[in-house]
């Protein structure tokens, strides 16, 4: 197995991030510093990152209904609550993408770096659905058409979104990108400030069915996904990359 892929399977980082770790000279195989992420390694090899030995872990994927105020990072230097605090796993899990601290809803955590990369990279086209409450009310058809066509943002044109009204001040927006505060910025670009934002779906997984026995997942509650659910996520990423 190639070194970068091995590190991803160990839960160290996504494959792309693992390639950077290797290139920076932070990875050793045996007594040798290795800078080639394509180097083959096997189970008998001793691999260490920053001097700490790593090994392939059992892979887990968890769904969490993130409350407001909790940050979606692996650690926080300001003492704020992090999403990992709400997951009952002994393994080192990392959030799959991010939600702003004031955004609520469905977020995934895993130690499967390869799956995380497939779920977040735009080329795989895995959709995420959001419900937004906005002001002022009465989002026009012209605004909806603009969201569906793509919005010019400061970091470039957004990909076309699926957008529909849920009520006078409520929208559902479905995107396959994951730029910083993207949904908020898209809404602001068409004249509406987001006052509440919730992610309600990640690929085939919906918040309203993500709890035990297909029930809604309550705020602050997490659950480990079943093997079948993980395979559905993996299949969604394969479809988006042309793997139908």
ChimeraX attribute file (.defattr): number of C-alpha atoms within 10 A of each C-alpha:
attribute: neighborCount
match mode: 1-to-1
recipient: residues
	/A:1	12
	/A:2	13
	/A:3	24
	/A:4	29
	/A:5	23
	/A:6	24
	/A:7	30
	/A:8	24
	/A:9	22
	/A:10	20
	/A:11	27
	/A:12	24
	/A:13	24
	/A:14	25
	/A:15	25
	/A:16	15
	/A:17	16
	/A:18	24
	/A:19	21
	/A:20	17
	/A:21	21
	/A:22	22
	/A:23	14
	/A:24	13
	/A:25	15
	/A:26	16
	/A:27	27
	/A:28	20
	/A:29	17
	/A:30	13
	/A:31	9
	/A:32	10
	/A:33	16
	/A:34	20
	/A:35	18
	/A:36	17
	/A:37	21
	/A:38	14
	/A:39	14
	/A:40	14
	/A:41	16
	/A:42	11
	/A:43	10
	/A:44	7
	/A:45	12
	/A:46	14
	/A:47	24
	/A:48	18
	/A:49	18
	/A:50	10
	/A:51	10
	/A:52	9
	/A:53	13
	/A:54	15
	/A:55	16
	/A:56	15
	/A:57	14
	/A:58	11
	/A:59	15
	/A:60	19
	/A:61	22
	/A:62	22
	/A:63	25
	/A:64	27
	/A:65	26
	/A:66	29
	/A:67	20
	/A:68	18
	/A:69	15
	/A:70	21
	/A:71	22
	/A:72	23
	/A:73	18
	/A:74	14
	/A:75	15
	/A:76	11
	/A:77	5
	/A:78	6
	/A:79	7
	/A:80	12
	/A:81	16
	/A:82	19
	/A:83	26
	/A:84	22
	/A:85	12
	/A:86	17
	/A:87	19
	/A:88	12
	/A:89	13
	/A:90	6
	/A:91	14
	/A:92	15
	/A:93	24
	/A:94	25
	/A:95	23
	/A:96	24
	/A:97	17
	/A:98	17
	/A:99	24
	/A:100	15
	/A:101	17
	/A:102	15
	/A:103	23
	/A:104	24
	/A:105	25
	/A:106	27
	/A:107	23
	/A:108	26
	/A:109	24
	/A:110	22
	/A:111	27
	/A:112	26
	/A:113	28
	/A:114	20
	/A:115	21
	/A:116	24
	/A:117	20
	/A:118	23
	/A:119	27
	/A:120	20
	/A:121	16
	/A:122	19
	/A:123	14
	/A:124	20
	/A:125	21
	/A:126	25
	/A:127	23
	/A:128	22
	/A:129	22
	/A:130	22
	/A:131	24
	/A:132	24
	/A:133	20
	/A:134	22
	/A:135	18
	/A:136	13
	/A:137	13
	/A:138	13
	/A:139	21
	/A:140	12
	/A:141	11
	/A:142	10
	/A:143	16
	/A:144	19
	/A:145	16
	/A:146	19
	/A:147	25
	/A:148	19
	/A:149	16
	/A:150	16
	/A:151	20
	/A:152	15
	/A:153	13
	/A:154	8
	/A:155	8
	/A:156	9
	/A:157	11
	/A:158	21
	/A:159	16
	/A:160	17
	/A:161	24
	/A:162	18
	/A:163	21
	/A:164	18
	/A:165	17
	/A:166	12
	/A:167	12
	/A:168	14
	/A:169	17
	/A:170	20
	/A:171	21
	/A:172	20
	/A:173	22
	/A:174	23
	/A:175	21
	/A:176	24
	/A:177	21
	/A:178	16
	/A:179	13
	/A:180	12
	/A:181	12
	/A:182	14
	/A:183	24
	/A:184	18
	/A:185	19
	/A:186	22
	/A:187	23
	/A:188	15
	/A:189	16
	/A:190	16
	/A:191	14
	/A:192	20
	/A:193	18
	/A:194	21
	/A:195	14
	/A:196	16
	/A:197	23
	/A:198	22
	/A:199	23
	/A:200	22
	/A:201	21
	/A:202	23
	/A:203	18
	/A:204	15
	/A:205	19
	/A:206	20
	/A:207	22
	/A:208	14
	/A:209	14
	/A:210	24
	/A:211	20
	/A:212	12
	/A:213	7
	/A:214	11
	/A:215	11
	/A:216	14
	/A:217	22
	/A:218	16
	/A:219	14
	/A:220	17
	/A:221	15
	/A:222	25
	/A:223	19
	/A:224	21
	/A:225	18
	/A:226	12
	/A:227	11
	/A:228	9
	/A:229	15
	/A:230	18
	/A:231	12
	/A:232	15
	/A:233	19
	/A:234	18
	/A:235	17
	/A:236	22
	/A:237	27
	/A:238	17
	/A:239	13
	/A:240	18
	/A:241	16
	/A:242	10
	/A:243	10
	/A:244	9
